[in-house]
Structure formats: structure tokens, C-alpha cells
Amino acid sequence: MDLSIISQMLLAIIVITIMISPFFLKGDQAGEHILKLDTELKRALEQKQHMLLNIKDLDFDYDMGKISKEDHERLCEIYKAKSIVILKNIDRLEQKSSTNSA
């Protein structure tokens, strides 16, 4: 199995786990969950910046002739797919955060 497919599946499992975890929380855990939301949001924003840098580096490597067009296109699609998952996670966390603070 291709490494990119495995990494995408792993990322999807992590996102799904994060999304369903609030449904299994008990009373006292709810307050802790709000604090974790902020940490998760910060982590997701860092992941977003990391992916943007990866895409920028990928474009630079292609422009410098370090990688082929095919590799550039393939890796660009992988990074874009991962970025979409990260952005959806950020949106979800921001919605949860605003819901919990209201």
C-alpha cells in the first residue's frame, strides 16, 4: 500500500476520533474538553502553516528542477488533500469553541 494512502487514512481516523470524542464525555470531563479544544485548535493551525510551507517548498523544488513534473503534481495533490482535512478540522474546532463559549 502506498505510503501516502496510509498517511491519509491515518489522518482521517484521527479527525474522526476527534470529532466523535465529545459524545462520550462525562460531566467533569466537559470542562477539560474546553481546554483541550484550544490546544487542538492551536495544533491544527500549526499543521495548516506546516502544510503551506510544504507546498511552498515543493513549488520551489520543482522550479529549481529538483523534482519532476509528475512528482510535483502527485505530491501537490497529497498536500492539498491533507490541507483540506486540516482546514475542515479547524472549522469544526472553531465552531465547537464558539458554541462552548456561548
SEFIFI-794605 format. One record per residue: residue number from 1; x, y, z of N, C-alpha, C in turn. Coordinates in steps of 0.02 Angstrom, whole numbers, plus 32768, in hexadecimal, padded with zeros to 4 digits. Each point is the difference from the previous one (the first is absolute). Layout:
N
 num   nu   nv   nw  cau  cav  caw   cu   cv   cw
 NUM    X    Y    Z    X    Y    Z    X    Y    Z
...
//
This chain:
102
 num   nu   nv   nw  cau  cav  caw   cu   cv   cw
   1 802B 7FC6 8000 7FD5 803A 8000 802D 803E 8000
   2 7FED 8030 7FD9 8027 803D 7FF9 8002 8027 8042
   3 8039 801C 8011 8009 8024 803F 7FD0 803B 8005
   4 7FF2 8021 7FC8 7FD3 803A 8003 7FB9 7FEB 8011
   5 7FEB 7FC6 7FE8 7FBE 7FE8 800F 7FFB 7FEF 804A
   6 8034 7FE1 801B 8001 7FEE 8047 7FFD 8040 802B
   7 8028 8032 7FED 8000 803E 8027 7FBD 8024 7FFC
   8 7FE0 7FFE 7FC6 7FBE 801F 7FFA 7FCC 7FDB 802A
   9 8004 7FBE 8000 7FD1 7FD8 8028 800B 800E 804A
  10 803E 8004 8015 8010 800E 8046 7FE6 8045 8014
  11 800A 8031 7FD5 7FE8 8043 800E 7FB4 8001 8005
  12 7FDE 7FDB 7FD4 7FB7 7FFC 8001 7FE8 7FE0 8041
  13 8022 7FCC 8017 7FED 7FDE 803E 8008 8030 803B
  14 8036 8026 8001 800B 8030 8036 7FC9 8034 8001
  15 7FEF 801B 7FC6 7FCD 8034 7FFD 7FBC 7FE4 8016
  16 7FEF 7FC5 7FEA 7FC0 7FE1 8014 7FFF 7FF4 804B
  17 8037 7FE9 801C 8004 7FF4 8048 7FF6 8040 8026
  18 801F 8036 7FEA 7FF8 8041 8021 7FB8 8018 7FFA
  19 7FE2 7FF4 7FC7 7FBB 8018 7FF5 7FCD 7FDD 802C
  20 8009 7FBF 800D 7FCE 7FDB 8026 800F 7FFE 804B
  21 803B 8014 8015 8012 7FFB 8047 7FD2 8028 802F
  22 7FE7 803B 7FEE 7FD4 8024 802F 7FC1 7FDA 8013
  23 7FE9 7FD3 7FD5 7FC3 7FDB 800E 8009 7FCC 8038
  24 803E 7FF2 8011 800E 7FCD 8032 801A 801D 8042
  25 7FFB 8042 8009 801A 8020 803C 7FCE 7FFD 8039
  26 8019 7FFA 803D 7FD7 8002 803C 8006 8046 801F
  27 7FD6 8012 802F 7FFB 8041 801F 803F 8029 8009
  28 802F 7FEA 802C 803C 8026 800F 802F 8006 7FC4
  29 7FFB 7FD2 7FD2 802C 8001 7FC6 7FEE 8038 7FD0
  30 7FC3 801A 8005 7FEA 8035 7FD2 802C 803E 8007
  31 800F 8015 803E 802B 803A 800B 8046 7FF5 7FE4
  32 801A 7FC5 800B 8041 7FF0 7FE5 7FFF 8000 7FB4
  33 7FC7 7FEB 7FE5 7FFA 7FFD 7FB7 8006 8046 7FE1
  34 7FE5 8033 8021 8005 8044 7FE6 8048 8016 7FFC
  35 8028 7FF0 8033 8047 8011 7FFF 8024 7FDA 7FC9
  36 7FED 7FC1 7FF5 801F 7FD9 7FCC 7FEF 801B 7FBB
  37 7FC4 801D 7FF9 7FED 801C 7FC0 8030 8037 7FEA
  38 8013 802B 802F 802F 8036 7FF0 8043 7FE3 7FEA
  39 8017 7FCD 8023 803F 7FE0 7FEF 7FFB 7FDF 7FBB
  40 7FC9 7FDD 7FF4 7FF6 7FE0 7FBF 7FFD 8033 7FC8
  41 7FDF 8038 800D 7FFB 8035 7FCD 8045 801D 7FF0
  42 8027 800C 8034 8044 8019 7FF5 8029 7FCE 7FD8
  43 7FFA 7FC0 8010 8024 7FCD 7FDD 7FEA 7FFC 7FB6
  44 7FC0 8006 7FF5 7FE6 7FFE 7FBC 8018 803C 7FD7
  45 8003 803B 8020 8019 803B 7FDE 804B 7FF9 7FEF
  46 8025 7FE0 802D 8046 7FF2 7FF2 8007 7FCE 7FC6
  47 7FD5 7FCF 7FFE 8001 7FD0 7FC9 7FF1 8023 7FBE
  48 7FD2 802F 8001 7FEF 8026 7FC4 803E 8026 7FE7
  49 8022 8021 802D 803C 8025 7FEC 8036 7FD1 7FE5
  50 8006 7FC7 801F 8031 7FCE 7FEA 7FF0 7FE9 7FB9
  51 7FC0 7FF3 7FF2 7FED 7FE9 7FBD 800C 8037 7FCD
  52 7FF2 803F 8012 800C 8037 7FD1 804B 8006 7FF0
  53 802A 7FF6 8033 8048 8001 7FF4 8016 7FC5 7FD4
  54 7FE1 7FC5 800C 8010 7FC6 7FD6 7FF0 800D 7FB7
  55 7FC6 801E 7FF3 7FED 800F 7FBB 802F 8033 7FE2
  56 8012 8033 8027 802E 8033 7FE8 8044 7FE1 7FF0
  57 8019 7FD5 802C 8040 7FDD 7FF4 7FFC 7FD3 7FC3
  58 7FC7 7FDF 7FF8 7FF6 7FD3 7FC7 8003 8028 7FBF
  59 7FDE 8039 7FFF 8002 802B 7FC5 8047 8019 7FF1
  60 8024 8012 8035 8044 8017 7FF8 802D 7FC9 7FE4
  61 7FF9 7FC4 801B 8028 7FC7 7FE7 7FF1 7FF2 7FB7
  62 7FC1 8005 7FED 7FEE 7FF6 7FBA 801D 8036 7FD4
  63 7FFB 803E 8016 801C 8038 7FD9 804B 7FFA 7FF8
  64 8022 7FE4 8032 8048 7FF8 7FFE 8015 7FC1 7FDA
  65 7FCF 7FD8 7FEA 800F 7FC4 7FDA 8015 7FC4 802B
  66 7FF2 8003 8040 8013 7FCA 802D 7FD0 7FC5 7FFD
  67 7FC1 800C 7FEB 7FD0 7FCB 7FFA 7FDD 8004 7FBD
  68 7FE7 7FC7 7FE8 7FDE 7FFE 7FBF 7FBA 801E 8005
  69 7FE4 800E 7FC6 7FBC 801B 7FFD 7FCE 7FCF 801E
  70 800A 7FC0 7FF1 7FD2 7FCC 8019 8003 7FFD 804D
  71 803C 8001 801C 8008 7FFE 8048 7FE1 803F 8020
  72 800B 8038 7FE0 7FE5 803F 8019 7FB4 7FFD 8003
  73 7FE1 7FE9 7FC9 7FB7 7FFC 7FFD 7FE5 7FCE 8033
  74 8021 7FC6 8006 7FE9 7FCD 802F 8005 8019 8048
  75 803A 801C 8011 8009 8018 8045 7FD3 803C 800E
  76 7FF5 802A 7FCE 7FD5 803A 8009 7FB9 7FE9 800F
  77 7FE8 7FCD 7FDE 7FBD 7FE6 800D 7FFB 7FE3 8046
  78 8034 7FDD 8016 8000 7FE4 8044 7FFE 8038 8034
  79 802A 8033 7FF7 8002 8037 8030 7FBE 8027 8000
  80 7FE2 8008 7FC6 7FC0 8024 7FFD 7FCA 7FD8 8023
  81 7FFF 7FBE 7FF6 7FCE 7FD6 8021 8009 8003 804C
  82 803D 7FFE 8018 800D 8005 8048 7FEC 8044 801A
  83 800D 8034 7FD8 7FEE 8044 8014 7FB5 8008 8007
  84 7FDA 7FE0 7FD3 7FB7 8004 8004 7FE8 7FE0 8041
  85 801D 7FC7 8013 7FED 7FDF 803E 8010 802E 803B
  86 803B 801E 7FFF 8014 802D 8036 7FD2 803C 8005
  87 7FEF 801F 7FC7 7FD4 803A 8000 7FBA 7FEF 8019
  88 7FE7 7FC5 7FEE 7FBF 7FEB 8019 8003 7FF5 804C
  89 8038 7FE5 8017 8009 7FF6 8048 8002 8044 8024
  90 8022 8031 7FE3 8003 8043 801E 7FBA 801E 8004
  91 7FDA 7FFA 7FC9 7FBC 801A 8001 7FD6 7FDF 8036
  92 8006 7FBE 8005 7FDA 7FDB 8033 8013 8016 8046
  93 8042 8007 800C 8017 8014 8043 7FEB 8047 8010
  94 8001 802C 7FCF 7FEA 8045 800C 7FB6 8003 8010
  95 7FD8 7FD7 7FDD 7FB9 7FFD 800F 7FF3 7FE5 8046
  96 8024 7FCB 8012 7FF9 7FE5 8044 8014 8033 8034
  97 8036 8023 7FF3 8019 8031 802F 7FCE 8038 800A
  98 7FE2 8019 7FCA 7FCF 8035 8006 7FC0 7FE7 8020
  99 7FEE 7FC2 7FF4 7FC5 7FE2 801F 800A 7FF8 804C
 100 803B 7FE9 8013 800F 7FF5 8048 8007 8042 8026
 101 8017 8035 7FDF 800A 803F 8023 7FC0 8028 8004
 102 7FCE 7FEE 7FD9 7FC1 8025 8000 7FD3 7FEB 8039
//
